[in-house]
Amino acid sequence: MQVDRSYQCKDVLILAYQSFGVLFGDLSISLLYVFKSTFSGNLSNYQSEDVIFGALSLIFWTLTLLSLFKHVIILLNADDNGEGGIFALYSLLCRHAKFSLLPNHQTADEELSTYHNPRYSYRNPQSLTVKRFAERHKKAKTALLLLVLFGTCLLICVGFLTPAISIRTAIEGVKVRSSELHYGVVLIIACILLVGLFVLQHRGTYRVAFMFAPIVILWSLSIAAIGVYNILKWNPRVYKALSPYYIYTFFRDTRYDGWISIGGVLLCVTGAEAMFADLGQYTAASIRLSFFCIIYPCLVLQYMGQAAFLSKNFAAVSTSFYASIPDSLFWPVLVMATLAAIVASQSVISATFSIVKQCYAIGCFPRVKVVHKSKWFCGQIYIPEINWVLLVLCLAVTVGFRDINHLGNAYGLTYMSAMFVTTWLTALIINFVWGQSLVLALLFALFFGSIEIIFLSSSFIRISKGGWVPLVLSVIFMLIMFVWHYGSRKKYLYDFHNKVPMKQILTLGPSLGIVRVPGIGLIFTALVSGVPATFTRFLTNLPTFYQVAVFVCEKTVLVPYVPQKERYLIGRIGPKSFRMYRCIVRNGYKDVQKNEDDFENDLIMSIAEFIQLEAEGSGTLEGSVDGRMAVVRTSEKFGKRLEISELERNGEASSSMPPTILNSSKSHILQYLQSTYEMESPGSTLRRRVRFKLQPDMNYRDPNVKDELLELVEAKQSGVAYVLGHSHIKAKMNAPCLKRFMIHVAYLFLRKNCRAPAVVLNIPQTCLIEVGMNYYL
C-alpha cells in the first residue's frame, strides 16, 4: 500500500508540474493590467490609501471566491470522465436527463463503459419533477443548447482577446524605461509576435512545450518576490486590506465611480475557466496542489505588493507593475512577462481549437479540417480555418483599440459572461447529476451568480468602450452555429423520412436486381437504421454495385471519449446471401482520429469478427430484416480471424506494383490505371497498404462462414470505394420567407464555404463516388 501511495504522489506531483504550462498562464499574466483597468475612469480622482486598500480587498476576495472556492474546490468535481469545460457539463446533463437533441441516439450507446459514472448513481426524488418538465418540452432542451452554444461563442472570443491583451500589455512595459518610444513601435512588435504565434500553430508545440511549465513557475515566483519586496519597502500595513471591511469603505467613499470601476477588478479571475476546461489533461488533485501551493499565494503577494507601491506612488497607476520592479531586475522580468504572455496565449488558442471541434462534433459548426499528428501530444489539434480567423480578429482588436483599457473592457465582459453561463450549468449539475436538493442548487447559483451579476452590471456600462465587440462577434458565431444546426437537422429528418423500406430491398433478391462487381462499397449515411435514399439513387442511375456493401454511419455520442474496442457496432442488413452490412462508428465529442488510414482495415477486421461471432452464437439472424448490432472488438478472439501483412508503399520499391501483388479480379488494364492514379494522387503514397488472408489453422463449424470470409477478403483486395451523397438543398415552395432565407442564403453560404465531406473524412479522391441528391426542406 505504501508503494502504491508513493507512486500516486509521484504522479500527482508530475501532473502538477506540467499543469503550470497550460492552466495558469492566463491567470498569472492578468496582474499586468488589473490595477490599470480598475483606476482608468473617474476612480483615478480618489487617491487615498483607503481606496487603494479597498481595490485590493475586492481583488483578493474576487480571486478567493470565484477562482479558489468556485472553480478549484467545487467545479473540478463536476468532471465528465475526467474531462471539464462547458461541453462536459452539457454532456453530463444529457446523459442523466433526456436533454439531448442529437437525432441518432441508440439504446446501445448507453452500454458504453464511459456512459455511466458510479459517482453519479444517486437519484434525488425531488429533482424528478423539474427533470420531467424539461424532458417533455423541446423548447427547454433548445434553450439549454443555446445557453451552451452562447458560452462556447464567448470562449471563442476569448481565443483572440487573450493573445491581444496579454502580449500587448507585456510589450508596453518597454515604455516605462523608454518613454520616448512611439506607440506605433510597440504596436508593430506586438503584431509581429502575434503573427508568429499563429503562423507556427500548424507545427504543434511538442518541441517547445517542455519550456512552458518552467517559464510560468519562474514567472510566478518572480512576481511573488517582487510583491514581497514592495510590501516591505513601501507599506507593510497593506495586509490589513485583506479584511472585507475595506470593501465597505471603498464603496462608501467612491459610490457610483467605485461601482463602475469593478469592471476592471474582474480581470483578476480571467483564466480561471481554463483550470476546469483543460481538466482532462491533468487531475483535480494536481490542479489543486499547483493552485494552493504556488499560484494563489504568488498572485496574492503580487497584488498586495502593487497596492503597497500605489499607496505611495499613485501617479504610476497606469504602469504599476513595471514601475514597481527594482531597476536591476526590470529587463529580465520584462522578458519573462513576454514569454509568460506567449505561453498563456498558446494555451488559450489550443483550447479554442478544442471548443470548435466539440461544436462540430455535435453538429453545431460547419465542417472544418481537424489536424492531429502522431508526434503531437494527446488531444492537441489544429484547425487551419479557425487559426486564420483568430489571427485576423486578434490583429484587428490589437490595432483597433488604441486604448488598452477598451481591450480590457471587452476581455472582462467576455470572461465574466462565460463564467455566468458555467454557474447556471453547474447548478443544474448539482440537482440533476449529483442528486442534491433543488435548494442547494439554487443557493449555489444565487451566491456565485449574484457576484457575477454585480461585475457584469459594471461591465455593461462599458459596452460603448470596447465591450460591444465580443457581444457582436458572439451573436455572429451563434447565428452561424444555429443556422448550421438547423439545416443539418432538417437534412437528417429528410433522410429519415425518405429512407427505403427494407421489405422493398428484400424483394429484389441477393443480386438486388443489379450486377454485383468485385470490391467493397462503403455507403456513408447519417442513418443508424434502414437504407438511405442515396443507395437507391445510385442503383437507379447505374444498375450495378459492389459484391460487398457496407452502410457506414459516423456519429457522436455525448461522452468525451469512446474506447477503441467499443467504437464499432457491426450488424447485417438482410439475409447473409445479400452481403450487406451496417457499421456504426461511435466517437466522443473530444475524440481525435490519429490514423485515418486504418479505418478500412479496422472495418474489415470488425466485419470478419462479426461473421464468426454470428455463426458461433446463433443462426437466428438469417433472414432478418435489419439484424442486431454487435460490439465485436470486445471479443477475446478479435484480430485472430484474419491474417494481416504489410505491403510496400507505392514509390518505395520501383520494381513492384501493388496491382501485380494482389490477386485481384480486375483486368490488367484497370489495375494499371488504378496504380497510375494512386501514384499521381498526392496522399496515396503515404497510405498504409495491407493484405488480408484467412488463418490457415482456423476451424469453421459452418462452411458458409469460410466462403463469406473468403469473399470479404477478395473484395478488399479488389478495392474499396466510398459512396457519398452530394446534396442540393432547397426549401419547399410553400415555406415561410424566413425559412427560405435560412436555407437558400445562410445555410447554402456556409455549405459552399466549408470543407467538403470527403476532406473531413480523409477519403482519397481516386476512391470517391458522389451521388447527387435533391433535398426539399
C-alpha positions in Angstrom: 0.0 0.0 0.0 2.8 2.4 0.8 4.4 1.7 -2.6 1.2 2.4 -4.4 0.7 5.7 -2.4 4.3 6.8 -3.3 3.6 6.2 -7.0 0.3 8.0 -6.7 2.0 11.0 -5.0 4.7 11.0 -7.7 2.1 11.0 -10.5 0.3 13.9 -8.8 3.5 15.9 -8.5 4.4 15.3 -12.1 1.0 16.4 -13.3 1.0 19.4 -11.0 4.4 20.5 -12.5 3.1 20.0 -16.1 -0.1 21.9 -15.4 1.7 25.2 -14.8 2.5 25.5 -18.6 -1.1 25.0 -19.7 -3.6 26.1 -17.0 -2.2 29.1 -15.2 -0.5 31.3 -17.8 -3.6 33.5 -18.4 -4.4 33.8 -14.7 -0.9 34.8 -13.8 -0.5 37.4 -16.5 -3.6 39.3 -15.7 -1.9 41.2 -12.9 -0.2 43.4 -15.6 -3.5 45.2 -16.3 -5.9 44.8 -13.3 -5.0 47.9 -11.4 -4.6 49.9 -14.6 -8.1 49.0 -15.8 -9.6 49.5 -12.3 -8.4 53.1 -12.0 -8.8 54.0 -15.6 -12.0 56.1 -15.1 -13.2 58.6 -12.5 -11.7 56.4 -9.8 -8.3 57.9 -10.6 -9.6 61.0 -8.8 -9.6 59.1 -5.5 -6.0 58.9 -4.4 -6.4 57.9 -0.8 -4.8 54.8 0.9 -8.3 53.5 1.8 -9.4 53.4 -1.8 -6.2 51.6 -2.8 -6.8 49.1 0.0 -10.4 48.8 -1.0 -9.5 47.9 -4.5 -7.0 45.3 -3.2 -9.7 43.8 -0.9 -12.0 43.5 -3.9 -9.3 41.8 -5.9 -8.4 39.4 -3.1 -12.0 38.3 -2.4 -12.9 38.0 -6.0 -9.9 35.8 -6.6 -10.7 33.8 -3.5 -14.4 33.3 -4.1 -14.5 32.8 -7.9 -11.1 31.1 -8.5 -10.5 29.3 -5.3 -13.9 28.3 -4.0 -16.0 28.1 -7.1 -13.5 26.6 -9.6 -10.8 24.8 -7.6 -12.9 23.4 -4.8 -16.4 22.9 -6.4 -16.2 22.9 -10.1 -13.3 20.5 -10.5 -15.7 17.8 -9.1 -18.1 18.2 -12.0 -16.0 16.3 -14.4 -17.2 14.0 -17.2 -14.9 11.0 -17.1 -12.0 13.3 -16.1 -12.9 16.0 -18.7 -14.0 19.5 -17.9 -15.5 22.5 -19.7 -18.9 23.7 -20.8 -19.5 20.7 -23.1 -18.6 18.3 -20.2 -21.4 19.9 -18.1 -23.8 19.6 -21.1 -22.8 16.0 -21.7 -23.5 15.1 -18.1 -26.9 16.7 -18.2 -27.9 15.0 -21.4 -26.9 11.6 -20.1 -28.7 11.9 -16.8 -31.8 13.6 -18.3 -33.2 13.5 -21.8 -31.9 16.9 -22.8 -30.0 15.8 -25.9 -31.1 17.0 -29.4 -28.8 14.6 -31.3 -31.1 12.7 -33.7 -29.5 9.3 -33.9 -29.3 8.2 -30.3 -29.4 4.4 -29.7 -30.0 2.3 -26.6 -26.7 0.6 -27.3 -24.9 3.9 -26.7 -25.9 3.7 -23.1 -24.0 0.5 -22.7 -20.6 2.2 -23.3 -18.2 1.9 -20.4 -17.8 5.7 -20.3 -21.5 6.5 -20.4 -22.4 5.9 -16.7 -20.3 7.1 -13.8 -20.8 5.2 -10.5 -20.2 8.5 -8.6 -23.4 9.9 -10.0 -25.7 7.0 -9.5 -27.7 8.6 -6.7 -31.1 10.0 -7.7 -32.9 12.6 -5.7 -36.7 12.2 -6.0 -37.1 16.0 -5.5 -35.4 16.7 -8.8 -37.6 14.3 -10.9 -40.4 16.9 -11.3 -38.1 19.6 -12.8 -36.3 17.0 -14.9 -39.5 15.5 -16.3 -40.8 19.0 -17.2 -37.6 19.8 -19.1 -37.6 16.4 -20.9 -41.2 16.9 -22.1 -40.7 20.4 -23.5 -38.5 20.7 -26.6 -38.2 24.4 -26.1 -36.4 23.8 -22.7 -33.9 21.5 -24.5 -33.4 24.1 -27.2 -32.9 26.8 -24.6 -30.3 24.7 -22.8 -28.4 24.0 -26.1 -28.5 27.7 -26.9 -27.1 28.6 -23.5 -24.2 26.1 -24.0 -23.5 27.4 -27.5 -23.5 31.0 -26.3 -21.0 30.1 -23.6 -18.8 28.4 -26.3 -19.1 31.5 -28.5 -17.8 33.7 -25.7 -14.9 31.3 -25.2 -14.1 31.5 -28.9 -13.9 35.3 -28.4 -11.5 34.7 -25.5 -9.4 32.8 -28.0 -8.4 36.1 -29.8 -8.8 38.6 -27.0 -6.3 36.8 -24.6 -3.3 36.9 -27.0 -4.1 40.5 -27.9 -4.3 41.9 -24.4 -1.6 39.7 -22.9 1.2 40.2 -25.4 0.4 43.9 -26.0 0.4 44.6 -22.2 3.7 42.7 -21.8 5.4 44.7 -24.6 4.1 48.0 -23.4 6.3 47.6 -20.3 9.2 48.8 -22.6 7.7 52.4 -22.4 8.4 52.6 -18.7 12.2 52.8 -19.4 11.9 54.2 -22.9 9.2 56.9 -22.5 10.1 58.5 -25.9 9.3 55.2 -27.7 6.5 55.8 -30.1 3.2 53.9 -29.6 3.4 52.6 -33.2 6.7 50.8 -32.5 5.1 48.9 -29.5 2.1 48.0 -31.7 4.3 46.7 -34.5 6.3 44.5 -32.1 3.1 43.1 -30.6 1.7 42.4 -34.1 4.9 40.6 -35.2 4.7 38.3 -32.1 1.1 37.6 -32.7 1.6 36.7 -36.4 4.5 34.5 -35.5 2.4 32.8 -32.8 -0.5 31.9 -35.1 1.7 31.1 -38.2 3.6 28.4 -36.2 0.4 26.7 -34.8 0.5 24.1 -37.6 3.8 22.8 -36.3 2.5 22.0 -32.9 4.1 22.6 -29.5 5.7 19.3 -28.9 9.2 20.7 -29.4 9.0 23.6 -27.0 6.2 22.5 -24.6 8.8 21.3 -22.1 9.7 25.0 -21.5 6.1 26.2 -20.7 6.0 24.9 -17.1 9.4 26.3 -16.1 8.5 29.7 -17.6 5.2 30.0 -15.7 6.8 28.7 -12.4 9.7 31.1 -12.7 7.3 34.0 -13.6 5.1 33.1 -10.6 8.0 33.0 -8.1 9.4 36.3 -9.6 6.1 38.2 -9.2 5.8 36.9 -5.6 9.3 38.0 -4.8 8.7 41.5 -6.3 5.4 41.7 -4.3 7.2 40.9 -1.0 9.8 43.5 -1.9 7.2 46.2 -2.5 5.3 45.3 0.7 8.4 45.7 2.9 9.7 48.8 1.1 6.5 50.8 0.6 3.7 49.9 3.0 3.9 46.9 5.4 0.4 47.7 6.6 -1.1 46.5 3.3 -2.1 43.2 4.9 -5.0 45.0 6.6 -6.6 45.3 3.1 -7.4 41.6 3.2 -10.3 42.4 5.6 -13.7 42.8 3.8 -14.2 45.9 5.8 -12.2 47.8 3.2 -14.7 46.8 0.5 -17.4 48.7 2.5 -15.2 51.7 2.9 -14.3 51.6 -0.8 -18.0 51.8 -1.9 -18.8 54.3 0.9 -16.2 56.7 -0.4 -16.4 56.2 -4.2 -20.1 55.2 -4.6 -21.1 55.2 -8.3 -17.5 55.6 -9.5 -16.4 52.7 -7.5 -19.2 50.5 -8.8 -18.2 51.3 -12.4 -14.5 50.5 -11.7 -15.1 46.9 -10.6 -15.3 46.0 -14.2 -11.5 46.2 -14.0 -11.4 44.1 -10.8 -12.9 41.1 -12.5 -9.9 40.9 -14.8 -8.1 39.2 -11.9 -10.0 36.0 -12.5 -9.6 35.8 -16.2 -8.0 32.4 -16.8 -9.9 30.7 -14.0 -12.1 28.9 -16.5 -9.0 27.2 -18.0 -8.5 25.2 -14.9 -11.8 23.5 -15.4 -11.8 23.5 -19.3 -8.4 21.7 -19.5 -9.1 19.3 -16.6 -8.8 16.3 -18.9 -5.1 16.6 -19.4 -4.5 16.5 -15.6 -6.3 15.6 -12.4 -8.3 17.6 -9.9 -5.7 16.8 -7.2 -2.7 18.0 -9.3 -4.5 21.3 -10.2 -5.5 21.9 -6.6 -1.9 21.3 -5.5 -0.5 23.7 -8.1 -3.1 26.4 -7.3 -2.9 26.2 -3.5 0.9 25.9 -3.2 2.2 28.3 -5.9 -0.3 30.2 -8.0 -2.7 31.6 -5.4 -0.1 32.7 -2.8 2.1 34.2 -5.5 -0.8 36.2 -7.0 -2.0 37.5 -3.6 1.5 38.6 -2.7 1.9 40.4 -6.1 -1.4 42.2 -5.8 -0.5 43.2 -2.2 2.8 44.5 -3.5 1.3 46.6 -6.2 -1.2 48.0 -3.7 1.6 48.9 -1.3 3.5 50.6 -4.2 0.5 52.5 -5.4 -0.4 53.7 -1.9 2.8 55.8 -2.1 3.1 56.3 -5.9 -0.4 56.7 -7.2 0.8 58.6 -10.3 2.3 55.4 -11.6 -1.1 53.5 -11.6 -1.1 53.1 -15.4 2.2 51.1 -15.2 2.0 49.9 -11.6 3.6 46.5 -12.1 6.6 47.6 -14.2 7.1 50.7 -12.2 7.4 48.7 -9.0 10.1 46.4 -10.3 13.6 47.1 -8.9 15.9 48.7 -11.6 18.3 45.8 -11.7 15.5 43.3 -12.4 13.5 45.2 -14.9 14.7 43.7 -18.2 14.8 40.1 -17.1 11.2 40.5 -15.7 10.1 42.1 -18.9 11.4 39.1 -20.9 9.7 36.7 -18.5 6.4 38.6 -18.8 6.5 38.4 -22.6 7.3 34.7 -22.5 4.5 34.1 -20.0 2.1 36.0 -22.2 3.1 33.8 -25.2 2.6 30.6 -23.1 -0.8 31.9 -21.9 -1.9 32.8 -25.5 -0.8 29.4 -26.8 -2.9 27.5 -24.2 -6.0 29.6 -25.0 -5.6 29.1 -28.8 -5.3 25.3 -28.3 -8.4 25.4 -26.1 -10.3 27.3 -28.8 -9.5 24.7 -31.4 -10.8 22.0 -29.0 -14.0 24.0 -28.4 -14.7 24.4 -32.1 -14.1 20.7 -32.6 -16.6 19.8 -29.9 -19.2 22.1 -31.6 -18.6 20.5 -34.9 -18.9 17.0 -33.3 -22.5 17.6 -32.2 -23.5 19.2 -35.5 -23.4 22.8 -34.4 -20.5 24.1 -36.5 -19.7 23.9 -40.3 -17.3 21.2 -41.4 -13.7 22.0 -40.7 -10.5 20.1 -41.1 -9.2 18.8 -37.8 -5.4 18.0 -37.9 -3.7 15.8 -35.4 -0.2 14.4 -36.0 1.1 11.3 -34.3 4.1 13.1 -32.7 1.8 15.7 -31.1 0.6 15.5 -27.6 -2.6 13.5 -26.9 -5.7 15.7 -27.6 -3.7 18.5 -29.3 -5.3 19.5 -32.6 -5.0 22.2 -35.2 -7.8 23.7 -37.3 -6.5 25.8 -40.2 -9.7 27.8 -40.8 -10.1 28.8 -37.2 -6.4 29.6 -36.8 -6.6 32.3 -39.6 -9.9 33.7 -38.3 -8.4 34.1 -34.8 -5.3 35.8 -36.3 -7.4 38.3 -38.3 -9.6 39.1 -35.3 -6.6 39.3 -32.9 -4.8 41.8 -35.1 -8.0 43.8 -35.6 -8.6 44.3 -31.9 -4.9 44.9 -31.2 -4.6 47.7 -33.8 -8.2 48.9 -33.5 -8.2 49.5 -29.7 -5.6 52.2 -29.2 -6.6 52.4 -25.6 -5.8 49.1 -24.0 -8.4 49.8 -21.3 -11.1 49.3 -24.0 -9.5 45.9 -24.8 -9.7 45.1 -21.1 -13.4 46.0 -21.0 -14.1 43.6 -23.9 -12.0 40.9 -22.3 -13.5 41.2 -18.8 -17.1 41.3 -20.1 -16.5 38.2 -22.3 -14.9 36.1 -19.5 -17.4 37.1 -16.8 -20.3 36.2 -19.1 -18.8 32.8 -19.8 -18.4 32.2 -16.0 -22.0 33.2 -15.5 -23.1 30.5 -18.0 -20.9 27.9 -16.2 -22.5 28.9 -12.9 -26.0 28.0 -14.0 -25.0 24.8 -15.8 -23.2 23.8 -12.6 -26.4 24.5 -10.6 -28.2 22.0 -12.9 -25.4 19.5 -12.4 -25.8 19.8 -8.6 -29.5 19.0 -8.8 -29.8 16.5 -11.8 -26.4 14.7 -11.7 -25.2 14.9 -8.1 -28.7 14.3 -6.8 -28.6 17.2 -4.3 -31.6 19.2 -3.4 -33.0 21.9 -5.5 -32.5 24.4 -2.6 -28.7 23.7 -2.6 -28.5 24.1 -6.4 -30.3 27.5 -6.1 -28.1 28.6 -3.3 -25.0 27.9 -5.4 -26.5 29.7 -8.4 -27.7 32.7 -6.4 -24.5 33.1 -4.4 -22.0 33.0 -7.2 -24.4 34.3 -9.8 -25.1 37.4 -7.8 -21.4 38.1 -7.5 -21.0 37.7 -11.3 -24.1 39.8 -12.0 -22.6 42.7 -10.0 -19.5 42.5 -12.1 -21.5 42.2 -15.3 -23.6 45.2 -14.4 -20.5 47.2 -14.2 -19.1 45.8 -17.4 -22.3 46.6 -19.3 -21.8 50.3 -18.5 -18.6 50.0 -20.5 -20.2 48.4 -23.6 -19.6 51.5 -25.7 -15.9 51.5 -24.7 -15.0 48.2 -26.2 -17.5 45.8 -24.6 -19.6 45.7 -27.7 -17.0 43.8 -29.8 -17.2 40.4 -28.2 -21.0 40.6 -27.9 -21.4 41.3 -31.6 -19.0 38.6 -32.6 -20.6 36.1 -30.2 -24.0 36.8 -31.8 -22.4 36.2 -35.2 -20.9 32.9 -34.1 -24.2 32.0 -32.5 -26.1 32.6 -35.8 -23.6 30.5 -37.7 -24.0 27.6 -35.2 -27.8 27.9 -35.1 -28.1 28.0 -38.9 -25.8 25.1 -39.4 -27.6 23.0 -36.7 -31.0 23.9 -38.2 -30.0 23.0 -41.7 -28.3 19.8 -40.7 -31.2 18.6 -38.6 -33.7 19.3 -41.3 -31.5 17.4 -43.8 -31.3 14.4 -41.4 -35.1 14.4 -40.9 -35.5 14.4 -44.7 -33.2 11.4 -45.0 -35.0 9.7 -42.1 -38.5 10.1 -43.7 -37.3 9.1 -47.2 -35.3 6.0 -46.3 -36.1 2.9 -48.3 -38.2 0.2 -46.6 -36.2 -3.0 -46.1 -39.1 -5.0 -47.5 -38.5 -3.3 -50.8 -34.9 -4.3 -50.8 -35.6 -7.9 -49.8 -38.0 -8.4 -52.8 -35.0 -7.8 -55.1 -33.2 -10.9 -54.1 -29.5 -11.4 -53.3 -28.4 -9.7 -56.5 -30.6 -6.7 -55.7 -31.7 -6.8 -59.4 -28.4 -5.4 -60.5 -24.9 -6.6 -61.5 -22.6 -7.2 -58.5 -19.0 -6.4 -59.3 -15.8 -7.3 -57.2 -14.9 -4.9 -54.5 -16.4 -3.2 -51.3 -18.7 -0.2 -51.4 -18.9 1.9 -48.3 -22.1 4.0 -48.3 -21.8 6.8 -45.9 -25.1 7.9 -44.2 -26.3 9.7 -41.1 -29.0 7.0 -40.5 -28.4 4.2 -38.0 -31.2 2.1 -39.4 -32.8 1.5 -42.8 -31.3 2.1 -46.3 -30.6 5.7 -47.3 -32.1 7.1 -50.5 -28.6 7.7 -51.7 -28.2 4.0 -52.3 -31.3 3.5 -54.4 -30.5 6.7 -56.3 -27.1 5.2 -57.2 -28.8 2.0 -58.4 -31.3 3.9 -60.4 -28.7 5.7 -62.4 -26.1 2.9 -62.6 -27.7 -0.6 -62.0 -24.5 -2.2 -60.6 -22.8 -2.3 -57.2 -20.0 -3.9 -55.4 -20.3 -7.5 -54.2 -20.0 -6.3 -50.5 -22.0 -3.3 -49.4 -21.4 -1.6 -46.1 -23.6 1.2 -44.8 -21.3 3.4 -42.6 -22.7 5.8 -40.1 -20.2 8.1 -38.2 -21.9 9.7 -35.2 -21.1 11.4 -31.9 -22.1 10.1 -28.6 -22.3 12.6 -25.7 -19.2 11.2 -23.9 -15.8 12.7 -24.1 -14.1 9.5 -25.5 -15.3 6.2 -26.8 -12.8 3.3 -26.1 -11.4 1.9 -29.3 -12.7 -1.6 -28.6 -16.2 -0.2 -28.2 -16.1 2.1 -31.2 -17.5 -0.1 -33.9 -21.1 -1.5 -33.9 -21.4 -4.1 -36.7 -24.7 -5.7 -38.0 -26.1 -7.3 -41.0 -28.8 -6.0 -43.4 -31.0 -8.7 -44.9 -30.1 -12.4 -45.4 -26.5 -13.5 -45.4 -26.5 -14.0 -49.2 -27.1 -10.3 -49.7 -23.6 -9.5 -48.4 -24.8 -6.2 -46.9 -23.6 -4.9 -43.5 -24.0 -1.9 -41.3 -21.2 -0.3 -39.4 -21.8 2.4 -36.8 -18.7 4.3 -35.8 -19.2 6.0 -32.5 -17.0 8.9 -31.4 -16.9 11.0 -28.3 -17.1 14.8 -28.6 -13.3 15.0 -27.8 -12.2 12.0 -29.8 -9.5 12.7 -32.4 -8.7 10.0 -35.0 -5.0 9.6 -35.0 -4.6 7.5 -38.1 -7.5 7.6 -40.6 -5.7 5.1 -42.9 -6.5 2.3 -40.5 -10.3 2.8 -40.9 -10.6 0.4 -43.8 -8.5 -2.3 -42.1 -10.4 -1.9 -38.8 -13.7 -2.2 -40.6 -12.7 -5.4 -42.4 -11.4 -7.0 -39.2 -14.6 -6.0 -37.4 -16.9 -7.4 -40.1 -14.9 -10.7 -40.2 -15.2 -10.9 -36.4 -19.0 -10.3 -36.6 -19.4 -13.1 -39.2 -17.6 -15.5 -36.9 -19.5 -14.4 -33.8 -22.8 -14.6 -35.6 -22.0 -18.2 -36.6 -20.8 -19.3 -33.2 -23.6 -17.6 -31.3 -26.9 -18.4 -33.1 -28.3 -18.5 -36.6 -31.4 -16.6 -35.7 -30.2 -13.6 -37.7 -30.6 -15.4 -41.0 -33.3 -13.7 -43.0 -33.8 -10.9 -40.5 -34.8 -7.5 -41.9 -32.2 -5.4 -40.1 -30.1 -7.6 -37.8 -28.9 -7.0 -34.3 -25.7 -4.9 -33.8 -22.7 -6.3 -32.0 -19.6 -4.6 -30.4 -17.2 -7.1 -31.9 -13.9 -5.7 -30.8 -14.6 -6.8 -27.2 -14.2 -10.4 -28.3 -11.2 -12.2 -27.0 -10.5 -13.6 -30.4 -10.7 -10.2 -32.2 -7.8 -9.8 -34.7 -7.2 -13.5 -34.8 -9.7 -14.4 -37.5 -7.7 -12.9 -40.4 -4.0 -12.7 -41.1 -2.8 -9.3 -42.0 0.5 -8.4 -43.6 2.0 -5.0 -44.6 2.8 -4.3 -48.2 5.4 -1.9 -49.6 4.1 1.6 -50.3 3.9 3.0 -53.8 7.2 4.6 -54.8 9.3 2.8 -52.2 10.1 -0.2 -54.4 10.4 0.7 -58.1 10.2 -2.9 -59.2 7.0 -3.8 -57.5 3.4 -2.6 -58.2 0.6 -3.4 -55.9 -1.9 -4.5 -58.6 0.5 -7.3 -59.6 1.0 -8.4 -56.0 -2.7 -8.7 -55.2 -4.8 -11.5 -56.7 -7.4 -9.0 -57.9 -10.2 -9.9 -60.3 -9.7 -6.7 -62.2 -8.2 -6.7 -65.6 -4.6 -5.8 -66.1 -5.6 -2.5 -67.8 -7.8 -1.5 -64.8 -5.0 -2.5 -62.4 -2.5 -0.4 -64.4 -4.9 2.6 -64.4 -5.5 2.3 -60.7 -1.8 2.2 -59.9 -1.2 5.3 -62.1 -4.0 7.3 -60.4 -2.7 6.3 -57.0 0.9 7.3 -57.9 -0.4 10.7 -59.1 -2.5 11.3 -56.0 -0.6 13.4 -53.5 -1.6 11.5 -50.4 -1.9 7.9 -51.7 1.8 7.1 -51.4 1.6 7.8 -47.7 -1.4 5.5 -47.1 -0.9 2.2 -45.4 -1.3 -0.8 -47.7 -2.1 -4.2 -46.2 -3.1 -7.6 -47.4 -5.6 -9.9 -45.7 -5.9 -13.7 -45.8 -7.7 -16.4 -43.8 -5.9 -18.1 -40.9 -4.8 -21.5 -42.2 -5.4 -23.3 -38.9 -8.9 -21.9 -38.2 -11.7 -24.4 -37.9 -15.1 -23.4 -39.2 -18.3 -25.0 -37.9 -20.2 -23.8 -40.9 -18.5 -24.0 -44.4 -20.6 -21.0 -45.5 -18.7 -18.8 -43.0 -15.4 -19.6 -44.6 -16.9 -18.7 -48.0 -18.2 -15.4 -46.7 -14.9 -14.5 -45.2 -13.0 -15.5 -48.3 -15.4 -13.3 -50.4 -14.8 -10.4 -48.0 -11.0 -10.8 -48.3 -11.2 -11.0 -52.1 -13.5 -7.9 -52.2 -11.0 -6.0 -50.1 -8.2 -6.9 -52.5 -10.3 -5.8 -55.5 -10.6 -2.3 -54.0 -12.7 -0.1 -51.7 -15.0 2.7 -53.0 -16.6 5.4 -50.8 -20.1 6.5 -51.8 -21.2 9.9 -50.5 -24.3 11.9 -51.2 -23.7 15.2 -53.0 -26.8 17.1 -51.7 -28.5 20.1 -53.3 -30.6 21.8 -50.7 -33.8 23.7 -51.5 -36.6 25.0 -49.4 -40.2 23.9 -50.2 -42.2 26.2 -52.4 -44.7 26.9 -49.6 -42.0 27.5 -47.0 -42.2 30.8 -45.0 -39.9 33.6 -46.1 -37.6 33.3 -43.0 -37.1 29.6 -43.6 -36.4 30.2 -47.3 -33.8 32.8 -46.3 -32.1 30.5 -43.8 -31.9 27.6 -46.3 -31.3 29.4 -49.6 -29.0 32.1 -48.3 -27.5 31.4 -44.9 -27.2 27.6 -44.9 -26.1 27.3 -48.5 -23.5 30.0 -48.0 -22.0 28.0 -45.1 -22.1 24.8 -47.1 -20.3 26.4 -50.0 -17.6 27.9 -47.8 -16.8 24.9 -45.5 -14.8 21.7 -46.1 -16.3 19.0 -48.3 -17.3 15.8 -46.5 -14.6 13.8 -48.4 -11.9 16.1 -47.0 -13.2 15.8 -43.4 -13.4 12.0 -43.7 -10.0 11.9 -45.4 -11.3 9.9 -48.3 -8.9 9.5 -51.3 -10.2 11.2 -54.4 -9.4 8.1 -56.5 -11.9 6.0 -54.4 -14.7 8.6 -54.1 -18.1 8.3 -55.8 -20.6 11.1 -55.2 -24.3 10.7 -55.8 -26.4 13.7 -56.5 -29.5 14.2 -54.3 -32.1 16.9 -54.1 -33.4 17.9 -50.7 -36.6 19.8 -50.3 -36.7 21.0 -46.7 
